[in-house]
Amino acid sequence: MAGLGFPEGELDGVEIDRSTDHARVPDEFQRLWAPHRMTYIVEGQDPDPTACPFCRGPELPDEHSLIVARGTYAFVVMNLYPYNSGHLLVCPYRHIATYDEADDEEILEIGHLTQTAMRVLGAQAHVEGFNIGMNQGRVAGAGIAGHLHQHIVPRWALDSNFFPIIAKTKAIPVLMGDLREWIADHWPDAD
Protein backbone atom coordinates (compact mmCIF):
# COMPACT_ATOMS: atom_id res chain seq x y z
CA MET A 1 0.00 0.00 0.00
CA ALA A 2 2.88 2.38 0.67
CA GLY A 3 3.69 2.44 -3.05
CA LEU A 4 0.26 3.97 -3.69
CA GLY A 5 0.76 6.74 -1.16
CA PHE A 6 -0.90 5.03 1.80
CA PRO A 7 1.10 5.04 5.01
CA GLU A 8 2.30 1.90 6.74
CA GLY A 9 2.60 1.90 10.49
CA GLU A 10 0.20 3.71 12.83
CA LEU A 11 -2.85 5.86 12.17
CA ASP A 12 -4.34 7.55 15.25
CA GLY A 13 -2.68 4.96 17.48
CA VAL A 14 -3.95 1.98 15.46
CA GLU A 15 -1.42 -0.23 13.70
CA ILE A 16 -2.17 -0.16 9.94
CA ASP A 17 -0.43 -2.77 7.85
CA ARG A 18 -3.04 -3.95 5.34
CA SER A 19 -6.09 -2.56 3.58
CA THR A 20 -8.58 -4.51 5.69
CA ASP A 21 -7.47 -2.52 8.75
CA HIS A 22 -8.99 0.60 7.22
CA ALA A 23 -12.46 -0.93 7.42
CA ARG A 24 -12.47 -0.23 11.18
CA VAL A 25 -12.93 3.49 10.65
CA PRO A 26 -16.66 4.04 9.89
CA ASP A 27 -18.07 7.02 8.04
CA GLU A 28 -21.31 7.87 6.24
CA PHE A 29 -20.18 6.77 2.75
CA GLN A 30 -21.11 3.57 0.94
CA ARG A 31 -18.36 2.15 -1.25
CA LEU A 32 -18.36 0.16 -4.42
CA TRP A 33 -14.99 -1.57 -4.64
CA ALA A 34 -13.70 -2.03 -8.19
CA PRO A 35 -9.99 -2.84 -7.91
CA HIS A 36 -9.77 -4.03 -11.52
CA ARG A 37 -10.16 -0.37 -12.48
CA MET A 38 -6.67 0.24 -11.00
CA THR A 39 -5.35 -0.44 -14.51
CA TYR A 40 -6.50 3.05 -15.50
CA ILE A 41 -4.61 4.66 -12.64
CA VAL A 42 -1.41 2.76 -13.34
CA GLU A 43 -1.49 2.63 -17.16
CA GLY A 44 -3.58 5.67 -18.05
CA GLN A 45 -7.12 6.02 -19.30
CA ASP A 46 -6.56 6.21 -23.04
CA PRO A 47 -5.75 2.83 -24.59
CA ASP A 48 -3.79 2.75 -27.81
CA PRO A 49 -6.53 3.23 -30.44
CA THR A 50 -4.62 1.07 -32.92
CA ALA A 51 -4.20 -1.84 -30.50
CA CYS A 52 -6.83 -4.58 -30.41
CA PRO A 53 -7.20 -6.10 -26.92
CA PHE A 54 -8.54 -9.33 -28.44
CA CYS A 55 -5.40 -9.68 -30.56
CA ARG A 56 -3.08 -8.66 -27.71
CA GLY A 57 -4.72 -10.78 -25.00
CA PRO A 58 -3.67 -14.23 -26.28
CA GLU A 59 -0.03 -13.05 -26.34
CA LEU A 60 -0.14 -12.53 -22.55
CA PRO A 61 -0.45 -14.99 -19.66
CA ASP A 62 -4.07 -16.02 -19.09
CA GLU A 63 -4.13 -14.53 -15.59
CA HIS A 64 -3.11 -11.12 -16.94
CA SER A 65 -5.40 -11.08 -19.97
CA LEU A 66 -8.34 -12.72 -18.09
CA ILE A 67 -8.51 -15.61 -20.56
CA VAL A 68 -10.56 -18.49 -19.19
CA ALA A 69 -9.99 -21.10 -21.92
CA ARG A 70 -8.15 -21.43 -25.23
CA GLY A 71 -9.20 -23.40 -28.26
CA THR A 72 -7.50 -23.87 -31.62
CA TYR A 73 -9.40 -21.10 -33.45
CA ALA A 74 -11.04 -19.12 -30.62
CA PHE A 75 -10.70 -18.33 -26.93
CA VAL A 76 -12.90 -17.34 -23.98
CA VAL A 77 -12.10 -14.20 -21.99
CA MET A 78 -13.73 -12.31 -19.13
CA ASN A 79 -15.45 -9.10 -20.17
CA LEU A 80 -13.51 -6.26 -18.53
CA TYR A 81 -16.76 -4.25 -18.30
CA PRO A 82 -19.25 -6.98 -17.30
CA TYR A 83 -23.02 -6.61 -17.26
CA ASN A 84 -23.14 -9.41 -14.68
CA SER A 85 -20.65 -11.58 -12.83
CA GLY A 86 -19.30 -14.23 -15.18
CA HIS A 87 -19.88 -12.17 -18.35
CA LEU A 88 -17.67 -13.90 -20.91
CA LEU A 89 -16.63 -13.17 -24.48
CA VAL A 90 -15.80 -15.78 -27.11
CA CYS A 91 -13.38 -14.41 -29.70
CA PRO A 92 -11.67 -15.91 -32.72
CA TYR A 93 -7.90 -15.46 -32.69
CA ARG A 94 -8.10 -14.10 -36.21
CA HIS A 95 -8.83 -10.37 -36.42
CA ILE A 96 -12.14 -10.29 -38.28
CA ALA A 97 -14.95 -7.81 -37.76
CA THR A 98 -18.14 -9.70 -38.58
CA TYR A 99 -19.58 -13.20 -38.30
CA ASP A 100 -19.84 -13.65 -42.06
CA GLU A 101 -16.04 -13.38 -42.27
CA ALA A 102 -15.55 -16.35 -39.91
CA ASP A 103 -14.66 -19.67 -41.49
CA ASP A 104 -16.31 -23.00 -40.64
CA GLU A 105 -13.69 -23.98 -38.04
CA GLU A 106 -14.04 -20.66 -36.21
CA ILE A 107 -17.85 -20.83 -36.24
CA LEU A 108 -17.84 -24.39 -34.92
CA GLU A 109 -15.36 -23.64 -32.13
CA ILE A 110 -17.14 -20.42 -31.11
CA GLY A 111 -20.30 -22.52 -30.77
CA HIS A 112 -18.60 -25.26 -28.75
CA LEU A 113 -16.87 -22.77 -26.44
CA THR A 114 -20.20 -20.99 -25.92
CA GLN A 115 -21.88 -24.27 -24.96
CA THR A 116 -19.07 -25.16 -22.56
CA ALA A 117 -19.23 -21.72 -20.94
CA MET A 118 -22.99 -22.13 -20.46
CA ARG A 119 -22.51 -25.58 -18.92
CA VAL A 120 -19.77 -24.43 -16.55
CA LEU A 121 -21.62 -21.33 -15.39
CA GLY A 122 -24.94 -23.16 -15.21
CA ALA A 123 -23.61 -26.02 -13.10
CA GLN A 124 -21.19 -24.09 -10.91
CA ALA A 125 -22.92 -20.71 -10.48
CA HIS A 126 -26.54 -21.88 -10.66
CA VAL A 127 -27.28 -19.58 -13.60
CA GLU A 128 -30.96 -19.42 -14.47
CA GLY A 129 -30.66 -18.00 -17.98
CA PHE A 130 -28.29 -16.40 -20.48
CA ASN A 131 -28.16 -13.49 -22.88
CA ILE A 132 -25.98 -14.47 -25.83
CA GLY A 133 -25.25 -12.21 -28.76
CA MET A 134 -22.93 -10.31 -31.04
CA ASN A 135 -22.94 -6.58 -31.68
CA GLN A 136 -21.32 -6.15 -35.09
CA GLY A 137 -20.26 -2.66 -36.08
CA ARG A 138 -20.06 0.47 -33.96
CA VAL A 139 -23.62 1.53 -34.88
CA ALA A 140 -24.85 -1.86 -33.59
CA GLY A 141 -23.23 -1.25 -30.19
CA ALA A 142 -19.90 -3.03 -30.59
CA GLY A 143 -17.38 -1.48 -28.21
CA ILE A 144 -14.55 -3.14 -30.14
CA ALA A 145 -16.00 -3.20 -33.63
CA GLY A 146 -12.89 -4.44 -35.43
CA HIS A 147 -12.70 -7.86 -33.75
CA LEU A 148 -15.64 -10.25 -33.68
CA HIS A 149 -16.71 -11.36 -30.22
CA GLN A 150 -19.77 -13.07 -28.78
CA HIS A 151 -21.16 -12.10 -25.39
CA ILE A 152 -22.30 -14.70 -22.88
CA VAL A 153 -24.10 -12.94 -20.02
CA PRO A 154 -25.30 -15.15 -17.14
CA ARG A 155 -28.66 -14.15 -15.67
CA TRP A 156 -30.36 -14.86 -12.38
CA ALA A 157 -33.87 -14.04 -11.21
CA LEU A 158 -33.88 -10.58 -9.67
CA ASP A 159 -30.35 -9.73 -10.90
CA SER A 160 -31.66 -6.40 -12.16
CA ASN A 161 -32.48 -3.60 -9.77
CA PHE A 162 -32.55 0.20 -9.61
CA PHE A 163 -28.78 0.58 -9.23
CA PRO A 164 -27.84 0.34 -12.94
CA ILE A 165 -30.84 2.41 -13.99
CA ILE A 166 -30.67 5.23 -11.44
CA ALA A 167 -26.97 5.29 -10.56
CA LYS A 168 -25.59 3.99 -13.89
CA THR A 169 -23.57 1.55 -11.78
CA LYS A 170 -23.47 -2.24 -11.77
CA ALA A 171 -22.34 -3.96 -8.58
CA ILE A 172 -20.12 -6.96 -9.31
CA PRO A 173 -19.66 -9.01 -6.11
CA VAL A 174 -16.44 -10.82 -7.00
CA LEU A 175 -13.02 -9.69 -8.22
CA MET A 176 -12.33 -10.31 -11.92
CA GLY A 177 -9.13 -12.28 -11.29
CA ASP A 178 -10.78 -14.51 -8.70
CA LEU A 179 -13.74 -15.18 -10.99
CA ARG A 180 -11.45 -15.91 -13.96
CA GLU A 181 -9.53 -18.44 -11.88
CA TRP A 182 -12.73 -20.04 -10.60
CA ILE A 183 -14.21 -20.46 -14.11
CA ALA A 184 -10.88 -21.71 -15.53
CA ASP A 185 -10.62 -24.24 -12.68
CA HIS A 186 -14.08 -25.61 -13.54
CA TRP A 187 -13.50 -25.62 -17.32
CA PRO A 188 -13.27 -29.20 -18.61
CA ASP A 189 -9.84 -30.23 -19.82
CA ALA A 190 -9.34 -30.25 -23.57
CA ASP A 191 -9.33 -33.71 -25.15
Long-range contacts (C-beta under 8 A, 24 or more apart in sequence): 32-169, 32-171, 34-172, 35-175, 36-80, 36-175, 36-176, 36-177, 52-95, 52-144, 52-146, 52-147, 53-80, 53-144, 54-89, 54-91, 54-95, 54-144, 54-147, 54-149, 55-95, 55-147, 58-93, 62-180, 62-184, 63-177, 63-180, 63-181, 66-176, 66-177, 66-180, 67-180, 68-117, 68-180, 68-183, 68-184, 68-187, 69-113, 69-116, 69-117, 69-184, 69-187, 71-109, 71-112, 71-113, 71-190, 72-105, 72-109, 73-105, 73-106, 73-109, 73-110, 74-106, 74-109, 74-110, 74-113, 75-113, 76-113, 76-116, 76-117, 78-176, 78-179, 78-180, 78-183, 79-151, 80-176, 81-143, 82-153, 82-170, 82-172, 82-176, 83-131, 83-151, 83-153, 83-170, 84-153, 84-154, 84-155, 84-156, 84-159, 84-170, 84-172, 85-125, 85-154, 85-172, 85-173, 85-174, 85-179, 86-121, 86-125, 86-127, 86-154, 86-179, 86-183, 87-151, 87-152, 87-153, 87-154, 88-117, 88-121, 88-151, 88-152, 88-183, 89-149, 89-150, 89-151, 89-152, 90-114, 90-117, 90-149, 90-150, 90-152, 91-147, 91-148, 91-149, 91-150, 92-148, 95-146, 95-147, 96-147, 96-148, 97-136, 97-137, 97-145, 97-146, 97-147, 97-148, 98-136, 98-137, 98-148, 99-134, 99-136, 99-148, 101-148, 102-148, 110-150, 114-150, 114-152, 116-187, 116-188, 117-152, 117-183, 118-152, 120-183, 120-186, 120-187, 120-188, 121-152, 121-154, 121-183, 123-186, 124-182, 124-183, 124-186, 125-154, 126-156, 127-154, 127-155, 127-156, 128-155, 128-156, 128-157, 129-154, 129-155, 129-156, 130-154, 130-155, 131-155
